[in-house]
Amino acid sequence: MRNIPWQERPAHSADVVWRYTENPVVKRDAIPSSNSIFNSAVVPFQDGFAGVFRCDNKAVQMNIFAGFSKNGIDWDINHEPIQFQAGNTDMIESDYKYDPRVVFIEDRYWITWCNGYNGPTIGIGYTFDFKEFFQCENAFLPFNRNGVLFPEKIDGKYAMLSRPSDNGHTPFGDIYISYSPDMKYWGEHRCVMKVTPFVDSAWQCTKIGAGPIPILTDEGWLTFYHGVINTCNGFRYSMGAAILDKDRPDQVLYRTKPYLLSPQTNYECVGDVPNVVFPCAALHSIEEDKVAIYYGAADTVTGLAFGRISEIVKFTKENSL
């Protein structure tokens, strides 16, 4: 892994995950048409990084845009949304696209997103160069969100986490895993994680959803996720972590009882949707024991946070539900 964005933990902080002091790294008006840019995904690409960004325009139409960066912090985002060609299907209808994730598997970069097809479902596409993009069959029936692929096949099959939902601002939701031999037909659906009882861990008692692409560690798949509590002021989104079994990722080995990051700064608490921390991407270096987590803040801008992988794994094991 090339040098990922990094900033050491502040001297006064004991947090396992800490914020970049120059947040937000992508402001809401980074391209002329945007109302907000958030819940976006980045990956290493060539001599720098590439990303797929959720940019809601000033009519609040939701779409995804490609972007590029040399350092993972300063981003040049295309001014026009991604135009998909037919991949493994001719049916590439889409009323909207949002909350993308990106992962390199074998020979190409796979993209998942929440795709509008008679309600939200999981769209799938791929690119080799972030110039031409190909759209595939939707993974599931509506309604579903937060489709997150694993970075390698498991038992010879592609694997994806997702969160069955409804057609609105879902007041429920657990994380499931599904498998596919070909990125077209999905099955073997299994429940992975459920919301917690209010008295045990209230920040994740209403709904949960997978975040960035899981990271394989010696302990298993380190998986960041968002958890939601419904408060008297509406939903509040925070971030936690789980460790899933390497060979059976439907089995949760450890899961954080406390959150790792919650809305506390002005840009996380004030925006189009206040009180939101929504992780969607993580650049990591196992060798350097580093992870850089990109997250949507208040459904308005994109923030960046850092952590040591070993510390996050240790914290997750020692503070598990």
N, C-alpha and C positions, 0 to 999 in steps of 0.2 A: 504494500500500500504506500503510495506517495504521501508526502506531508499533508496531513489533514489540518483543517483550522484548529487552532489550539490557543488557550489562555489558561495559565495556572490558576489554581484556586486562590481566591483572595485570602490574605493573611489572617483576617479576622473571622473567616468562615470555617465551620466544621461540616458543611453540607456535603453529601455524597455527590450531588449534581449541583453545579453552579452556573449562573448565567454569564454570557458574554457581556462585558461592560459597555460595549458600543451597540447593543440591541436597540431597535430591530435591525437585522441585517438586510432585510428587504422591506422597504416602506410601501405604504398603500398606493402611492402614485408613481411607482418605478417605471411604468409605461404610460403613454398619454391617455389611453382609454380606461385605465383601471380605477375602480372604486376601492378595491382591496386586493391584496396578494398574500395568501396564507395557505396553510395545510398543503404544503408542496414537498416534492421529493427530489433528492439529488444523489448522484453516483459518480465515482471516478470515471473519467473519460479522457482518452488521449493524454495530453500533458497537463490536464487540469481536471475540471469537473463539468458535468452537464446536469441539467435538471428539467423537471416537468412541473410547472407552476400553476396553481389555481389562481386565475385572475378573473374576478367578477368585474364586469364593466359598469359604466355609469347608468346603464339600464338595469343593472344587477342581473345580467345574463351570465351564467356560470360556464366557464370553458377552461381548457388547459393549454399552456403555452410552453414552448421549449426555451431554455436559457443556458448560458455558458459562463464559466468563471475560471480564472487561473488559480485562485486561492481559496475558493469556497466561501468567500465573504462578499466580494464585489461582483455583482451579477449583471450580465447583459441579457435581458429577456426580450425575445422576439415580440414585435408589436402586433403580430397576427397569430391567431390560434392555430394549433396543429390541425392539418388537413389529412385525414386518414384515407388510405386506399383500402380496397377489399383484401383481407388476409385469407383466413380459412372459411370465409362466408361472404356472401354478397349483401347480407342484411346488416348494414352499418348505420341504421337509424339511431339518432340520439337527440333528445330534447335538451340535454344539458350534460356537462361533464364536470366533476369536481373531486377533490381530495385524492389526488393520484399518489401512487407508490411506484417505484422503479427498482428493478433488480437485474443483474446480469446472470444469465443461466446458459451455460454451454457456449453458444455462439452469437447470442443477441441480447439486447436489452428488452425485457418484458415490462409492460406498463399495465397497471390495474387502476381503476378509478370507479367512482360512483357514476353509473351511466343511466341517463333518463330514457327508459323504454317502458312506457305505461306505468311509470313509477320507478323508484330507484332500484337498480340492480348492479352487478359487478361487470363492468366493461373490461375487456382484455385486448391488448395490442402489443406490437413489438416494433423495434427499429434496430438497424445496424449502425446508423450514423447520426441520429438525431436530426436528419434532414427529411428522409422519407419514413412514413409511419404507416403501419398496416393494422387494421382492426379485425379482430376475430369474433367468434360467437360470444355472446354474453355467457358468463359462467353459470348463472342461476336465474330462476324465475324472480320477478319482483316479489317481495321487497327485501333488499339486502344492501348492506354498506360495509365499508372498511375491509375490502379484499386485500390481503397481504400474502404474497407468495414467499415460500422458503427459497433460499438461494441455491439449493441443490435438490435433486430428486431424493425421495425417501422410499426405499424398497422399489426403486425403478419407476416411481410415479411422481409427477408434479404434485405439490401440496400447497394448499391455500387456507389461511385463516379468514373468517368472515363473521359478520354479525347480522343475522336475520332481524328484520325491523318491520316498520309499517310505512305508510306513505306520507307521514308527517314528522313532527319532532318527537321521535319515538320515546315514550316514557318507560321503556324496558329494553333488555337486550343482553344476551350472553354470547360468548365467543365459541365458534364451531370450526372444525377443520374438515376439508374435503380433498379428494384426490382425483387425479386425471392422468390417463396414459398419453394424452396428446394435446392438451390445452384446449380441447373442444368439448369433451364429454366429462362431466364431473359427477362423482358419487362417493360412496363410503363416508357419508357425513357423520361426524362424531362430535359430541359436545366436549369442549376443552375446559372452559371456565365459566362459572356463573357469577352473578352479582353477589355481594356479601350481605349478610344480615346487618341491619342498621347499627345494632349495638356492637358489632365486631369491628367494622371498618366503614364508617358512614360515607366517606368520600367516594366510595365505589359501590354504593348500595342500590342505585337506580338503573344504570346500564354501564357496560364496558365495551371496549372495542380495540382490536389490535392496532398497533402504531407502525413503527418502522419495520423493515425487513429483519427477521430474527438473526442473531449473531451466534455462531457456533463456538462454544467454549468447552473447556475440559469438563465442566459440570453439566452441560446440556445446552439447549437453545435459550440464550438470553433474549427475552421478548419484552419490549416496552409496550405499554398499553395505556389507553385513557380510561378513567373512571369518572362517573358522574353522580352527583347528589342533587336531588331536587330540593332547593331551599325556598324560603319565603320570598327570595329575590330571583327565583328561576334556577335553571340548571347551572351548576358549576363543574367545570372540567379540570381534572388534575391528571398527573402522570405517575404510574407505578411500573413495576417490573415483575416478571415471572421467569422461572427457569423450567423449560419443558424437556422431557426425556428425549435424548438424541435420536433414538430409533423409534420411539412411540410418542410423537409430540402431542398426542391427545392426552398424555399423562402429565399433570402439573406436579413438579417436584417441590417447588418453593414459589411463594407469591407474597409480595410485600403487603404487610398490614398498614404501615404508614405510607403516605405518598412520597415520591421522590421530588416532585416539583408541582406547585400549585399556583393559581393566579395571585400574585402579590404586588407586582410592579404596576405602574400606571398603564403601560401599553398592554398588559394582560387583563387589567380590570376595567379599562375604558376603551370602548370601540363599538363596532356595529353589533356585536354580541358580547357583552361584558363577561368577565370572569371565566376565560377559556385559556387553557394550555392543552394543545392538541398535537402530539408528536406524530410525524409522518416519515421521517428519514433519519438515518444515523450513519455517518462515516466512521469507520473504526480501524484501529491498528492493534491487532493482538500482540505483535512484537513490542510495540511501544506502550501497551496497556492504556490506550486512549479511545474515547468515543466522543464524537461531536454530534449532538442531537438537534435536528431542525424541527421547530414546532410552530404551529399557528397560534397567534396571540390575539385574543378577543375577536376572532374571525375578521381580522383587519390587516395585520402585518405578520412577518415571519421572524421568529426569534431563534437564537442559537444558545445551546447549553452544553457543558462539558462534564466529563467524569472519567474516573479510572475504572476500567472494566473489572479488575480484580476487587476493587472496593465495592462496586455495585453488586457483584455476585455475592461477596461476603455479607453485605448489608441485607440482601434479599434472603439469604439463608438464615441469618440471625434474627430477622424481624418478619418471619413468615407466618401467615395465617395457619 
